[in-house]
Amino acid sequence: MAKRFVSVGECMIELSGGENRQYRMGFAGDTLNCIWYARARLGGDWQTDYVTALGEDTYSNEMRGFLATAGIGTGHIQTVPGRRPGLYMIQQKDGDRHFTYWRDTSAAKLLAEDRGALAKALEGADLVYFSGITLAILAPRARGRLLKAIVNARKAGSKIAFDPNARPALWRSLPVMGALATVAAGLSDIVLPTYPDEKQVFGDADPAATLERYLALGPDEVVVKNGEAPCRIGFGGERRDLAATRGEVVDATGAGDSFNGAYLAARLQGADPVEAARAGHRVAGVVIGHRGALVDPALVRDI
């Protein structure tokens, strides 16, 4: 029986590039980015399934085909008539990325409306991955349904991985975002925060403070990403700092998600957290050298 990696969230239409007002259309989103890189790194004995909701429009159908071609399962993508994927545009300005979003009619906002479909999607998963953005796009009651499904999956034996991925613009307030991230992390086995995000929400003094705060909630392991700076790893009483792989930064979109995907794939295949973090840094080091969130899997498969 195939082992399963399940990722829950929103895949969007991505417009990247922008030179001379010419943009490249692709598909991306934090939880999709993660499973994309996990798929590239996992062996053939692993099944990867993306759990979201799409519409019946041209781009929803293209997205399904895109995922299927990449070897990512689409059997648990719900169809919501009258809805469509969200869209975002990446603008490079002053050496940094700026994002503009259109997602008011995103079908993914309704991914947790059907309790039965959600439970079936997570059933038998070896690992379930979700993020703070997954929670942010849902209505409050739908968040409750998703978290209940996560609890049930964990009780049934699934490992749970969570990236708080703090995006204040998606939330009513920082305290609400922080409270939900805290609850979700407490339900998880692996937590993968990013220090600059955590500092703005929780006021953490440094990555070590972020690490200890999350470890105190009960996860087995926490990896605090910090851009080009070393990540901070905590597991089983161990504390380690691990330098990032440096490379030319063309577009940092998806770098943290690619780290997560490579890290989780390595852990699922028996690597220890330090080895897994090294794999995450190597993959992220390739991703930042390309435009857009997703690079050809062949570029990161065997590095």
N, C-alpha and C positions, 0 to 999 in steps of 0.2 A: 504494500500500500504506500502510495506516494506521501511524502511529508509535505506540509502546507505552510506557506508564509502568506498571511492575509494582511492587507493594508486597507484602512478605512479613511475616506476623505473625499476631496474634491479635485478633479482634473479640469483644467481650464484651457481655453485657447490662448496661446502665448504669441505675442508679437515682439520680436527682438531684432536687434540690429539698429536701424534708424539712420544710417548714413544717407544723406541726400533725401531724407524722408522715405526711404525704401526699407520696408520691414519684412522679416521672414516669419511666416506663420508656422507654429508648431503647437504641441500639446504639452502641458506641464502642470505642476501643482505639488506642494511639498510632499504629500503622502504618495503620489504617483512617482515623483522623482526618487524617493527612497526605494520603492519596490522595483523601479527600473534598474537601479544599480545593484540591488540584491539579486535580481534575476540574472544580471550579467555575471555575478560571482558565484551563484549557487550551481551545484551540479544537476544533472538531468534527473536525479531522484527526487528533486524538489518541485512542487507545484506552487506557483504564485498566483494569487487571486486578488483582484482589485474590487473593492466594495464601494460603490457610489450610486448616483442616480443621474440619468441622462434623459434627453427628450427624444423626439422622433424626427428631428430636423436633420439636414445634411451634415452639419458638423458633429452632431451626436453620433451619427452613423459612421462618419470618418474616424471619430475617436475610438469607437469600438473596434473598427478594423485595424487601426494603428496599434492598439493594445494587443489584440490577438496576434498580429504579425510579429510583435516583440516577444511572444511567448507568455504574456500575462493574461490570466484567465478573466473572462468577461461574463461568466455564467451567473454572477451575483450582482450584476449591474441592473438596477431597477429602471423601468421606463416610466416617465411621468409626462403624459400628454400635455402639450401647451407650454412646457418648459424647455430650456436649452442650456448649453454650457455657459459658464461665465467666461469673461475675457479679461486679459490684462496686457498692458504694454510696458516694456522696459525701456527707460531712457537713460543713457549714460551722460552724466553731467558732473563736471568738477571732480572727476575721478571716482565717482560713486554712482550707484544705481538708484533710480527713482521709478516708482511703480504707479501706474494709474489703472484702476479696476472698474469693470462693468460686470456686476454679478447679481443685480436685483432679482432677475428671473432665473437664477441658476437652479437647475433641477437638483443638484447635490444638496441643497438646503433641506430637501425632503428625504434624504437617504435613510433616516431613522423613523419614518412614519409607520412602516409595517414591521411590527415586532417580530412576527413569525419569519419574515424574509431575512431580517437582520440576524436573528438567532441561527437560522440555517446557514447563513453566510459564514458565521464564525465557528460553526460546529466542526469539531475535529481538527482545528487549526493547531499546529505546533507553536506558532507565534502569531500574535495579533499586534499590529502597529497602528497607532493613531496619534493625533497631534492636537495642539491647542487651536490650530486653525479648524480642524475637524469640529471641535466643540463650538468655536466661535460662530460658524455659519448656521448652526442649528438654533431653533427656538428653544426656550428653556425646558419645556417638557420633553422635547426630542433629545436634548442633552441627557436628561434623566434616563430615557429609554436606552440610549447608547451606553451610558455608564453601567446600567443594569445588565446589558448584554455582555459587556466587558467582564463584570463580576462573575456572571454565570460561566463564561468561557474559561476564566481563570480557575474556577472551582472544578471545571471538567478537565483541567490539566494543561490548558494553553499557557504559554509564557506571554506576558504583556509588555510591550515596549512603547514608550511615550516620549515625544518631544514637545515641550511646552510651546515652542515656536511663537513667542509673544508678538502679537500684532495689535497694538492698542487701537488702531483705527477701526478694528472689527468689533470692539467691545464697548459696552455702555460706560465702563469706568475701569481704571486700573485695579481697584480692589476686587471687583467681580472677576476680572481676568485672573488675578492672583489666587483668588479662592478656588476657582475651577481647576487651575493648574495644580494646586496643592492637593485637591481631592483626587484628580486623575493620577498624579504621581504616587499617591498612597495606595492606589490599586494596581500599581505596575511593578514588574520585576526589574526592568531596565529603564532608566531615565536618561535622556540625551539633551540637556539644555544648552543654550548658548549664552555665555557670560554677559555680553553687552545688553542682550534682551532682558536678562534677569536683573541686572543692575537697575534698569529703568523701572521695573515693576516692584522689586523687593528691596532695592537700595543696597544690595550686597557689596561689600567693600572690595572683594577680589574673588577670583574663581574658587579659591578654597572655601570661602564662605558659602558660595552657591552649592558646592559639593556637599558640605556638611549639612546644610539645610535640607537638601533632598534625601540624603542618606538617613537622616533622622525620621523620615516618613516611612521607612521600611523597605525600599527597593534593595535587591541584592547587589546591584552595581549602578553607578552613575558616572557618566563621562561628560565633563563640562567643556564644550568647544569654545574657542576664543580666537577665531579668524586665523591669522598668520602666527599668532602666539601659541605656545604649547597648550595642549589640552590637559585637563586635570582629571585623573581617573581614581575612583574609589571602589573597592570591592573586597570583601572578606577581611577587613582590617588593614588592607594595603592602601597606600596613597602614592600615586605616581604622577609626575609631569612628563609629557611626551611631546617633543618638538614637532611642529608641523612640517610637511614637505613644501619647500618653497619653489615657486615657479612664477613665470610672467602672468600677471592678472589681466586677462582680456575682459572677462565678465564673471563675477563671483556668484551669479545666480545659480542656486541649486547646490552650492558647495557643501553646505552643512547637511543637506538631505543626502547627497552622495556619500558623505562620511557615514551617515547613519546606515545607509543601505549596505555599504561594504563592511561596516562594523558588525551589523547583525548577521550578515551572511557568514562572516568568519566565526562568530560565536556559535552559530548553528552547526557549523562544520568542525567544531572542536577546538578552535583557537582560544587561548586565554584572553582576558580583556586587553592586556598590553599589546599582544600580537594583533588583535582585532583593531585596536586604535591605530596601529601602524598601517594596516590595510586601509582604514578609513582615510588617513592622511594622504596615502599614495593616490587613491582614487580622486579625492578632492583636489589634489595638486594637478591632475590632468584636467578636471572639469573646469577649473578657473581659467585655463588657457583657451577655452572655446566659448563662442557666443551661445546664449540660451542655456536652459537648465539641463537638457539631455544631450549627451554625446553618444557617438556610435559605441555600442557595448563592446565591440572588439578592441577599442582603445583601453578599456579598463579590466577586461576579463582576466588577464593573466599577470598583471603587474604586482 
